[in-house]
Amino acid sequence: MNDVLRRGRLKVYLGAAPGVGKTYRMLDEARRRAARGADVVVGFAESHGRPLTEAMLDGLEVVERAQCAYRGGEFEEMDLGAVLLRHPEVAVVDEFAHSNVPGGGRNAKRWQDIDELLAAGIDVVTAVNVQHLASLKDVVEKITGVPQHETVPDIVVRRAQQIELIDMPPEGLRRRMAHGNIYAPEKIDAALAHYFRPGNLTALRQLALLWVADRVDEALHTYRAEHAIGGLWETRERVVVALTGGPEGDTLIRRAARIADLPRSRLRSNGGTPMAGGDLLAVHVARSDGLAAGVSHASLARQRRLVEDLGGSYHSVVGDGIATALVEFARTENATQLVLGTSRRGRLERFLTGPGTGETVTELSGDIDVHRVTHERAGRGTLLPSRRRTLSTGRLIAGPVAGLVLPVLLTVCLAQVRGTVNLTSEALLFLLAVVGVACIGGVTSAVIASVTASLLLNYWFIPPIGQFTLDDPNALLALGVFTVVAATVAAVVDRSLRLSRRSARATAEAETMSSLAGSIVRGGQTIPALLERTRETFGTDSAELVDEPPDHEIGGGVTIVPAGPGAFLVLRGRTLSSSERRVLAAFAAHVGSAVERAQLAEAAAEIEPVKAADRLRTALLRAVGHDLRTPLAAGWAAVTSLRGRDVEFSAEDREELLATADESMAKLNRLLENLLDLSRLEAGVLPLNLRATSLEEVLPTALADVPDVDLRDVESIPPVLVDPPLLERVIANLAGNAARHTAPGRRVLVTASALGGRVELRVVDRGPGLPTTGRERLFEPFQRLGDTDNTTGLGLGLALARGLTEAMNGTLAPEDTPGGGLTMVVSLPLAEGASQSDPGLVVTPDRTP
């Protein structure tokens, strides 16, 4: 039963670049497992015509592929149902990031098919290139210039039990390319000159190494947490810098960044070649008892931005002691170095108050290196609230002692000057001593001092001296008033200290709340990220959001607080104090609000298509009122005139009227066809017949009605996989639009190039051009942006052109024409060799009009 219920294990071969041999290694592992007696089948493997890879399939059971029809074309996909029915121990499935043909299966992506295999208890071995990872898509496109149209979420790959990097030095991969082991001979020179340049391959290799290193770091963190390992493992340089909110924070951050080598890492990364550097983590400790309150929130906000600009991360934690909290945070994050500023306290203050945070951190750090950085505020006094504002353990002991000793010492001193100081002055001096004791030890110590002082004053200074009896009623009254005043002053002093401590604690709670809630207000973090920040802030083992509170786990280090209707925030690991619970409860309400906002955003996203359809309907009715009626009226008038018998038309007049009627009906027909095709596109029912088509076959017909067009560099372009009549419509619409905007005497240019397994067709005009802002409005239906004549046309041409292009698995985008004007770029897939694994084909003609 356990074998049936268990989830399959996933192994991913991650390729640093196309052609490094990930499919070969994947099939080699399949053969080795089969030789050891495992039940292995190949669900899908793409050899790309490489003989060595095809040879690895010999002797392996291969599941027959499913034939899928899509818009008139035939495609092959993995037969998920057949693999599930066969239910092997191990399934080999290539191209992890592949997009399935729409309607050809139950899932849109192959990684979703693989997830079903894993859920069925089947182990899966798959392969993917680093450029298909969703988080690296934009970086790879910037490095290579080749857009990536198929990606897989990083979290899906990171869930794999094993990730093996298939790596090869750039020169070795280029030699393999030159020997014909990757691409066909006619593609080698173009690939080596473009995608497979040494700089590109080095950058891709570094990206893969860094991504895998992060994956290993995550696995190491999980392993350490599961096995309760608290010791330092120096697997990666991680620098923690402690911030107090003081002006020295900027200096500490920059020094820590230099230690972590972040500036050099960022510089190399911005230059196109990523380089590994250490991690920078800035942390601010808000003490639960308020001792760390009084910091500058403006300074902390500025320092947080500085940390993030340097590529680091900012954290805020709550702890009973600053030094202990810093060291615990550093150990949790497996930090190797800890950076602190030297103490702002002067020598006298350090002598009176004892060791500071820096000394304590150094004692507790163990194998973590501690850097004490000097700054301009060192030794000039603290900006934080004085530690004397609260009762430490030492003061609780020193207070009663002072209450007993100080009055005795004062009595000895006054006895030496008896006769020179009157009773009133003596009583005031004793009162001053009681106030001093109250400042040291609070009300309890003050009461002890008051009683002691009263007894000593009575025995030594009030007649009869040497006795505790009082003969004078006035002396008795004075002693009573002295005792009451002393106790009252002590109580006032103690209350002020308590209020001060409460205020400091409230400030610390507000500071922590501000840091946590700021993540929600900025909206830059997802709910899982906010939960991780909560876990980190309160120093617990885990934090999760659940629908029902786990009643059986109440107590024992589990804290549960409501987080909105039907949601509860659960923290596990340690028991929180009452003040921490208050902060957590307030933050949980913010988390609940964030969840509600996310749900509202999803609801709004569902409503948006309905609103868009309503706007489209309104625009259609507005446009039909004029643009369809105009050609209809012109044609109707011409036919009515011809049928009339009251006017005798000459042969030339009749020919002109017939031409007007014919032109009006043709225009009306074009408008109706555009409307119908756009409607079919919106409904997803436009029929397609995709086949290999050369541009020379389509361009003459498409440009027949557009005068003054120059064709350039289209003869050597390989065939594309399109529907020829639809491509004609696209080119005709784009060329017609370009002709309307090209200045008189200038010609429209149509040129083409092959790049990265795709063909780019450019339609270039020499008109006024358009600003970059608002260009996407060009492709909205019923928009005639920039037209000098808005009295003709429905504004459907560009909208229809983009819709038809995307239906043929292409893209349409505008770009500036050098020297002025606008260029429409149509990107279409090659008919042969147009897979994501063959990004090296590049044929780049001159694009200059």
Secondary structure as UniProt FT lines:
FT   HELIX           2..5
FT   STRAND          10..15
FT   TURN            18..19
FT   HELIX           22..35
FT   TURN            36..37
FT   STRAND          40..44
FT   TURN            48..49
FT   HELIX           51..55
FT   TURN            56..59
FT   STRAND          61..62
FT   STRAND          66..70
FT   TURN            71..72
FT   STRAND          73..77
FT   HELIX           80..86
FT   STRAND          90..93
FT   TURN            96..97
FT   TURN            102..103
FT   HELIX           110..119
FT   TURN            120..121
FT   STRAND          123..129
FT   HELIX           130..132
FT   HELIX           134..136
FT   HELIX           137..144
FT   HELIX           154..158
FT   STRAND          162..166
FT   HELIX           170..178
FT   TURN            179..180
FT   HELIX           185..193
FT   TURN            194..196
FT   HELIX           198..226
FT   TURN            227..228
FT   STRAND          238..243
FT   TURN            247..248
FT   HELIX           249..260
FT   HELIX           262..270
FT   TURN            271..272
FT   STRAND          279..287
FT   TURN            288..289
FT   TURN            291..292
FT   HELIX           297..309
FT   TURN            310..311
FT   STRAND          313..319
FT   HELIX           322..332
FT   TURN            333..334
FT   STRAND          337..341
FT   HELIX           347..353
FT   HELIX           357..364
FT   TURN            366..367
FT   STRAND          369..373
FT   TURN            376..379
FT   HELIX           387..389
FT   HELIX           393..416
FT   TURN            419..420
FT   HELIX           423..461
FT   TURN            465..466
FT   HELIX           473..522
FT   HELIX           527..538
FT   STRAND          542..546
FT   HELIX           551..553
FT   STRAND          558..562
FT   TURN            565..566
FT   STRAND          568..572
FT   HELIX           578..627
FT   HELIX           629..643
FT   HELIX           651..683
FT   STRAND          691..693
FT   HELIX           695..702
FT   TURN            703..705
FT   STRAND          709..712
FT   TURN            715..716
FT   STRAND          720..722
FT   HELIX           724..741
FT   TURN            744..745
FT   STRAND          748..755
FT   TURN            756..757
FT   STRAND          758..764
FT   TURN            773..774
FT   HELIX           775..779
FT   TURN            781..782
FT   TURN            785..786
FT   HELIX           797..807
FT   TURN            808..809
FT   STRAND          811..816
FT   TURN            818..819
FT   STRAND          822..830
FT   TURN            836..837
FT   TURN            839..840
FT   STRAND          842..843
//
